[in-house]
């Protein structure tokens, strides 16, 4: 098994920190907003946005060339 370099662990640490920070910021904003009513069509639009994002992400991943191992 290949040994991971210090650069790899620095990148992992920075990305982990940014993910936790973004999650805490989202949680804080969520707790500050109170009594927001989303209509039914709002949930539908949210679901379509998630579906569209997944399709675009999968399409872009399919375009990445495969490297032989």
Secondary structure, 3 states (H helix, E strand, C coil): CCCCCHHHHHHHHHHHHHHHHHHHHHHHHHHHCCCCCCCHHHHHHHHHHHHHHHHHHHHHHHHCCCCCC
